[in-house]
Amino acid sequence: MWLGIVTIFPDLIRASLNEGVVGRAIERGDITLETINPRDYPLNSYGSVDDRPYGGGPGMVMAAEPLAACVRSARENVKPRTLKTALLSPQGARFSQSLATELSQLDALLLVAGRYEGVDERFIKNYVDLEISIGDYVLSGGELAALVVVDVLGRYIEGTMSNPASIECESFTDDLLDCPQYTRPRVFESLEVPEVLLSGDHCAVEQWRHRQRIEKTWKRRPDLLVQRSYKETESAELRDCVSHAHPANLETIEEESLCETTK
């Protein structure tokens, strides 16, 4: 997969991706990562890539032409592959596991890290395919958000994970949080590992883990459960979890979450 990042701080990107699973994937050639600096396409001899906003107001706005030049350069670099361009922006669609899965199928993705008060809207209209937000807060720039996206996408690249099954069991896979995890020792500060995990009964272990995923999601992120479709066995598990924890909310969950079940 080809990944590009448009940034005025390319050294920050390179330093951050030297380690970890993504760094190893880049080293092996499973991921091709390039940084493109808008300052290589400045507005003037001073190297400017921003200007004052029309209509007044605080701060500066990233100009359209330097960013557009970066996209055009990336398109040439990835030919004959098709390039998709995403702008990291607080106004974008919320980044999620499902969106990451979709983006990981692309051959080439360019991430534009905005700065200052934002970017010229005309650049967005002419060059950006989608806007992505990693949360409801504002960063000083889009570089950290771009690194989050790269790290998540990197885990989908074949060969990146030593055990590909890890991805299938993680939080947000199938809109459920992950189950509790334990390792040695068996007892830590009077807390014991659940007996079922020591039983050797693989079927019982899987049932326990799935029940724990549903229960944890209900307690911590019930919004995820509303958007799911359920198998009949899952519906029963969720009803049981809710009835024990919040009996008054069972009717609401049944109406919103369990109205459609799949066998």
N, C-alpha and C positions, 0 to 999 in steps of 0.2 A: 504494500500500500504506500502511495506517495502522500506525505503530509507536509504542508507548507504553513508557515506562520509569518504574517506581515507584522513587523514590530520595529520600533525605533530603538529597542534594546535587545539585539540579537544575542549578545553575550549572556544575558540573563537566561535566555531559553536554552542555550547550549550547555551552560553550567548545570542547569536543573535536570537535564536529560542524560547526563553522563552515567548515572547509576540506575539500579533497579531493573525491572523486567523490560521496560521500554528501552533503556540504554543498551541492554544486551541485544534486543531485537534490532536496533539500529546498527549495532556492531556486526551482527550476522548478515545484515542486508535484507531482513524481513520487512523492515520499515525504512523508507527513504525519507529523511526529514531535511527540509530546507528552510532557511529564514530569508526573508526579503525585506530590506530596509527602505522605507519611504524616502529616507534622506538621500538615497541614491538617485532619486527623481525629484529634486527640490523645486520649489517655486521660483527661487532666485539664487544668486551667487552666494548668499548667506546660508544656504542650506535649509531654508524655512519649509516646513510642511504643514503649517497651521496659519490661521489668520483670525482677525476679530470677527465676531458674528454680525451679520446684517441685522438691523433692528436694535442693536445694542445689547447689553447684558454682560454678566461676568465671564471671565475666562476666554479661552480660545477654542476654535473649531478646527479639526483636522480637515485640510483641503481635499477636494475630490480628485484632482489630477494626479498627485503623487500616489494615492491609493489605487487609482485606476491603472496607473502604469505598473504597479506591483502585480495586479491581477493579470494584466496582459502578458507580463513577463512569465508568470506562473503558467498561463495557458500554453505558451510556447514550450516551456520546460517539460510539460507532461504529455505533449502530443505523442501518439494519437489518442491517448486517454481523454475522457471527458472530465473536466474540472468542475467541482461544486465549490462555491464560495460561501463561507459562513462568517458573519460579524458577531463578535462577542459583545453583548449589549444588555443592559438592565431591562430594556424593552423587549427582549427576545423571548422565544418559547423556552419554558423551563427544561433544562437538560435532565434527561432521565435515562434509565437503563434501556427502555424501549427505543428511545431516540438514538442512543449509542449503538444499539444493535442494527438499526437502520443505516446509520452513517458508516458502520464498519464494513458494509457491503460495497461501498464506493471504491473505485480505483484510485481516485485522487481527490483530496479535500484541502482547501486553503482556508485557514483561520485568520481573520483580521482582528488584531488587538487594538481596539480604539484607545484614545487618550483624551485628556483635557475635558472639554464640555461635551464632546461627542464628535461625530463625523458629519460632513456635508450630506444632507439628505439625498442629493442627486446622485452621489456615489452609490448609496444604498439601492436606489431605484434602478440604476443601470447595471450594477455589477454584483449585487448580493442576492444569493438564492434563499438564504434563511438567516434569521438572527437567533442567537442562542444566549440564554441567561443561566448562570449556575446558581442563582438564588436571589432573594429579594433584599439585596443590599448593594452598595456601590463601592467598587474598588478604585484605586488610583489609576488603574489601567487594565487592559484586557489580557495582559500576559499571563497572569496567574490563572485566569479562567481558561485560557487556551491550553495551559499545561494540564489542567484538570481534564479537559476533553481528550488531549493526547494520551494521558495516562489510562483513561477508561477505554479508549479505542484500542490502545496497544494490547490490552489483555485479550482482545478478540482475534488478534493475528495468530494464525497457525504457527505453533512452535514457540510462542512467547511464554505460555504457562507450562510448567513441568508436568502438571496434571490438569488437562482440559476440563475434567469433571468438576474442578473447583468452581468454575464459572457457573455451572448449572445449579449449584447449591447456595450461592451467595444471596445476600439481601437484595431485594427488589426483583430477583428472578421470579417470574410468575406473580409479580405484585405481592410478594410476601417477604418479611424480614427473615434473616437467618436464625437458625436455632442456636441455643447456648452451646458453647464448645468447652471441652475439658481435656486436660492432659495430666500426667503424673505430677505430684503424688496423689494417691487415692483420697487422702484426707489433708486439707489445708485449713489451718486455724479453725478446726472443728467442723468445717464444711466438707461433706462427702460428695463424691461423684455419684450421680443417680444410678441406682442399682441396675436399671435396664441396660445401661451402656456397658456393663460388665458381664451381662448375661450370655453373650455369644449368640443370641437369637437375633439374626440380622433383620428378620421381618419385624420383630418387636421394636428394634432400634429405629428402623425407618418410620414406623407408625408413631413412635414417641417424638422423633424429630419433626415430623410433619405437624403433629398436634402442637408442639412447642412453637413452630413458626406461625401458625394461625393465632395462637394465644398471644404471642409477643406482638404481632402486627395489630391485633385488636386493641391491646393495651396502649401501644405507643403510636401507631399510625393507622387509626381506623379509617382514614380517608382512602387508603389503598384498597381496603376491602370492598368499598362501595363500587369500585370500577371493575371488579373481577366477575368472571362467570365461574360457576362452581360445579364440581362433581357432586353427586348425591351424598357421598361419604363426607366430603368437606363441609357441606351444608350442615350436616348433623354435628360435626365437630365444632363448627362456629357457633351454632345455637347453644351447644353445651357450654362453651367458653363464656358466651355472653350471659347466659342464664345464671351462671355461678358468680360472675363478676359484677354485672349490671343488669339485673332482671328487668328493670323498667325500660331498658333500651332494646330489649329483644324484639319487640314488635317493629320498631323503626328499622333495625338491621334486616329483619325478614322482608320488609317491604322494599327497602332500597337495594340490598345486596343479594338477597337470595331469591328474588322474583324469577330469575332465569337460571336454571341448573342444567348441566350437561351430564350425560351418562358416560 
